[in-house]
Amino acid sequence: MLYDVIVIGGGPVGSRVAYQLARAGYEIKVLEKKRELGQPVCCTGIVSEECIRTFDINQSVLLRHINEAQIQSPGGQVLKVWHPTLKAFVIKRGAFDNLMAQKAAENGAEFLLNSNVERVEIKRDCASIFVQNGPGRNILTSRCVVIAGGYGSCKLINPATDMTCDYAIGVQSEVKIDSRAEAILLLGKQYAPGFFSWLVPFEKDKAFVGLMARHNASYHFKVLVDTLNTSGKIRETDIQPSFRVIPLSPIKKTYGHRWVAVGSAAGQVKPLTGGGIYYGLLCADIAADTIISGLKRNELSGSALKDYERNWKKLIGKEIRTGSWARQLFEQLSDPQIDLIFNFVRDKDIVNDLAKIENLSFDWHSDTIKFLLKTRLLKDILKLIKSSLSPSFTRGKV
């Protein structure tokens, strides 16, 4: 059978593409390597109210809402950040993944689980997908392929082609907590050098604890867990965490002859936080629109699909560039410099100034960063620490 589109990856982004294509009347097959959908994933699952509204996410998968958190500096200083209108929600990732797949299946998409894609051969008139499903192997064919299998999955197209990007390692586990625990981000090289670690309650006595790091993630996670246990914030230390690779920049090219890449596979992730759900879903819709146009014209060449990359970069490219600039700046900071910034933020009452910004967004960071630059707050911070920063940062280029 020749499918119109085969989607590799049955996570929320792959399912969203499948949903849009299937409801347009096309024959869609989704290949997922897990034995069942909704299995635990290394993801805190924090999304914005805008994301929930845009994609009509069912309230049943929302665990709790967050509009404030504590941020702890390496030296132990604590800032409580909040915003009167900014809301984020912790979603139940397993249920959310199942919900997205169910919507796709109800519109005609066919899911094949326990299916490990070994390689993809792109031909002039079709794509061949080599799949191991249990003990057997199959070759499926389609007019187009969507790569939505996470970081590095574009290597399926051509293992010799560099389709990887900058990345960090995410590590996370579910832990038992005191019912009074608050959401907290911990900064410092002992926990997450260059990034941050977190404790995010999602039920009365449960929370996610995790971090991002480029190297030695297991070691840093153990230090984090021991510290949280000693301070009484969590009630266990014998924890088996899960790991995943988090892309921090887009791959060089997200489309080609009869294929496109979406979500983490394409590096469509917020560089500051590693969050990829909202950006991935937005790009899934752009991918579906581009593919539908190509299917209607029976034109799925690279030139026919190039609008996909142009359009998603038009939507979130500036956010990724600005977020990458801010992340690289943060990675240059030492622990004493971070403590110095905490003192500056407290003395200048910057937290309350941020709370007054009407359009502060959980998803769109560039406007907030540019606001800080215009009001000299960020420029003052850069001046405070400029002796150790590269020239591009001290000039405030975004």
Secondary structure, 3 states (H helix, E strand, C coil): CEEEEEEECCCHHHHHHHHHHHHCCCCEEEECCCCCCCCCCCCCCEEEHHHHHHCCCCHHHEEEEECEEEEECCCCCEEEEECCCCCEEEECHHHHHHHHHHHHHHCCCEEECCEEEEEEEECCCCEEEEEEECCEEEEEEEEEEEECCCCCHHHHCCCCCCCCCCEEEEEEEEEEECCCCCCEEECCCCCCCCCCEEEEEEECCEEEEEEEECCCHHHHHHHHHHHHHHCCCECCCCCCCEEEEEECCCCCCCEECCEEECHHHCCCCCCCCCCCHHHHHHHHHHHHHHHHHHHHHCCCCHHHHHHHHHHHHHHHHHHHHHHHHHHHHHHHCCHHHHHHHHHHHHHCCHHHHHHCCCCCCCCCCHHHHHHHHHCCHHHHHHHHHHHHCCHHHHCCCC
